[in-house]
């Protein structure tokens, strides 16, 4: 592993003292000055100065700056060897904040993050929020106070940003978002190419002869993942030169959202009723693009209750589906590369901890998996 940038700044200051460029009582360059000189974030330069102060090589005086301490030669000699050994053996503490996870989506993501953290001498704390914004805020505050070195956050679904995430970004705190990004907040994120994925799903139905296609989803408002899936649905129609019927959008479902799990039975009944009325109102629909796996299960249940056969009467395609090692997948679906997403998230976080600059938005590819839920349109 390459030397973290804060260590390079640390060694630079020590070298300046040894060469006599900085003497006892001299002012040491500020966090801002060092950040500019080494092209790193201020949190990196601060870490270097904090470590120098911890080893009594400099003194930090609030409101005035940092100064070379007295007897700094002895301090450097006593701390140099110990610092070098501890800096390379002390493990990092990383936290993952996630609404929830299961074998449909999230489980492999969590497993991969844990695996890559272990390989890089990092301890991992996992905190589940249940999709509750307040729980997410509390988790961030608690974990930062407890001294974690960095955070990987799977943001909750909601129309409004979590201000605690914004505070972390403003402070240049090491953070990576997974599965979605927050518009207007320059935090690093790792996401599936959801727009392209939904366009691929919709085009797949076109190849089967379906044109009267509906789109089912929770509200996309404030959720970059769902917004991009809806965009991909629109774009697919546009590129085919087809007019999408706005009546074929059902985008106010809630039963698949983690924050409503406490009332899951009543919410599932509400969604069941909404989907049933939607199907009865739009009998010309022959296929459905569904943004989430659990909504696909509800849709399938509704269709069966109405005496419909899948895929003979209706085709269903969706995002995510648990793997069946002994049979074809239940649904034709977009398989998100969770392992690649988790590996990239940890890699970006570790680079931030070293003070390296990283991209703000990383897009991960996907795979279309054909399942039992789709077939050529029988009404042609």
WORA-V591321 format. One record per residue. RES is the residue in one small letter. OMEGA is omega in radians with two decimals (* if undefined). Layout:
# WORA-V591321
RES&OMEGA, RES&OMEGA
This chain:
# WORA-V591321
x&3.13, x&-3.11, x&3.10, x&-3.07, x&3.13, x&3.09, x&3.12, x&3.10, x&3.10, x&-3.11, x&3.12, x&3.14, x&3.11, x&3.14, x&3.12, x&3.11, x&-3.13, x&-3.11, x&3.10, x&3.11, x&3.04, x&-3.10, x&3.10, x&3.12, x&3.12, x&3.10, x&3.10, x&3.10, x&-3.09, x&3.08, x&-3.10, x&-3.13, x&3.13, x&3.12, x&3.11, x&-3.10, x&-3.09, x&3.13, x&3.13, x&3.09, x&3.14, x&3.11, x&3.10, x&3.13, x&3.09, x&-3.14, x&3.12, x&3.14, x&3.10, x&-3.14, x&3.08, x&3.11, x&3.13, x&3.12, x&3.07, x&3.10, x&3.04, x&3.04, x&3.13, x&-3.10, x&-3.09, x&3.09, x&-3.11, x&-3.14, x&-3.13, x&-3.07, x&3.11, x&-3.09, x&3.03, x&-3.11, x&-3.08, x&3.13, x&3.10, x&-3.13, x&-3.14, x&-3.11, x&-3.10, x&-3.07, x&-2.99, x&-3.11, x&-3.13, x&-3.13, x&-3.10, x&-3.10, x&-3.08, x&-3.08, x&-3.09, x&-3.11, x&-3.13, x&-3.11, x&3.08, x&3.09, x&-3.08, x&3.12, x&3.03, x&3.08, x&-3.01, x&3.13, x&3.10, x&3.09, x&3.08, x&-3.06, x&3.03, x&3.05, x&3.05, x&-3.07, x&3.13, x&3.07, x&-3.13, x&3.13, x&-3.12, x&3.12, x&3.11, x&-3.11, x&-3.10, x&3.07, x&3.13, x&-3.14, x&-3.11, x&3.07, x&3.10, x&3.02, x&-3.06, x&2.99, x&3.11, x&-3.13, x&3.11, x&-3.07, x&-3.08, x&-3.14, x&-3.11, x&-3.08, x&-3.14, x&3.10, x&3.10, x&3.11, x&-3.14, x&3.14, x&3.14, x&-3.12, x&-3.11, x&-3.06, x&3.10, x&3.11, x&-3.12, x&3.01, x&3.09, x&-3.10, x&-3.13, x&-3.09, x&2.91, x&-3.02, x&2.97, x&-3.00, x&3.11, x&3.09, x&3.11, x&-3.12, x&-3.07, x&-3.14, x&2.99, x&-3.07, x&3.12, x&3.07, x&3.12, x&3.12, x&3.13, x&-3.12, x&3.13, x&3.14, x&-3.10, x&3.14, x&-3.14, x&-3.08, x&3.04, x&3.08, x&3.09, x&3.12, x&3.12, x&3.07, x&3.14, x&-3.08, x&3.12, x&3.11, x&-3.04, x&3.08, x&3.10, x&-3.11, x&3.09, x&-3.04, x&2.93, x&3.05, x&-2.99, x&3.13, x&3.12, x&-3.12, x&-3.13, x&3.05, x&3.12, x&3.10, x&-3.10, x&3.10, x&3.10, x&3.10, x&3.08, x&-3.12, x&3.10, x&3.09, x&3.13, x&3.05, x&3.11, x&-3.00, x&3.11, x&3.12, x&-3.13, x&-3.08, x&2.85, x&3.12, x&3.14, x&-3.05, x&3.09, x&-3.13, x&-3.06, x&-3.13, x&-3.12, x&3.09, x&-3.11, x&3.10, x&3.09, x&3.10, x&3.13, x&3.10, x&3.12, x&-3.07, x&-3.14, x&3.11, x&-3.10, x&-3.11, x&3.10, x&-3.10, x&-3.13, x&3.09, x&3.12, x&3.14, x&-3.13, x&3.10, x&-3.12, x&3.08, x&3.04, x&-2.95, x&3.07, x&-3.14, x&-3.02, x&-2.97, x&-3.13, x&-3.10, x&-3.08, x&-3.06, x&3.14, x&-3.07, x&-3.14, x&3.12, x&-3.00, x&-3.09, x&-3.14, x&3.13, x&3.09, x&3.10, x&3.14, x&3.12, x&3.10, x&3.14, x&-3.12, x&-3.13, x&3.13, x&3.13, x&3.13, x&-3.13, x&3.14, x&-3.13, x&-3.06, x&-3.07, x&-3.12, x&3.13, x&3.14, x&-3.10, x&-3.11, x&2.91, x&-3.06, x&-3.00, x&-3.08, x&-3.05, x&-3.04, x&3.03, x&3.09, x&3.09, x&3.11, x&3.12, x&3.14, x&3.13, x&3.12, x&-3.11, x&3.14, x&3.11, x&3.13, x&3.11, x&-3.13, x&3.10, x&3.11, x&0.19, x&-3.05, x&-3.12, x&-3.12, x&3.02, x&3.10, x&2.99, x&-3.04, x&3.04, x&3.05, x&3.10, x&3.13, x&-3.13, x&3.01, x&-3.05, x&-3.06, x&-3.08, x&3.08, x&-3.14, x&3.12, x&-3.11, x&2.84, x&-2.97, x&2.98, x&3.06, x&3.10, x&-3.09, x&-3.07, x&-3.11, x&3.13, x&3.12, x&3.14, x&3.14, x&-3.13, x&-3.14, x&3.13, x&3.14, x&-3.14, x&3.14, x&3.13, x&3.10, x&3.08, x&-3.14, x&3.08, x&3.14, x&-3.13, x&3.08, x&-3.08, x&3.12, x&-3.11, x&-3.09, x&3.12, x&-3.10, x&3.14, x&-3.12, x&-3.05, x&3.10, x&3.05, x&3.13, x&3.12, x&-3.14, x&-3.07, x&-2.93, x&-3.09, x&3.13, x&3.10, x&-3.14, x&-3.11, x&-3.07, x&-3.12, x&*
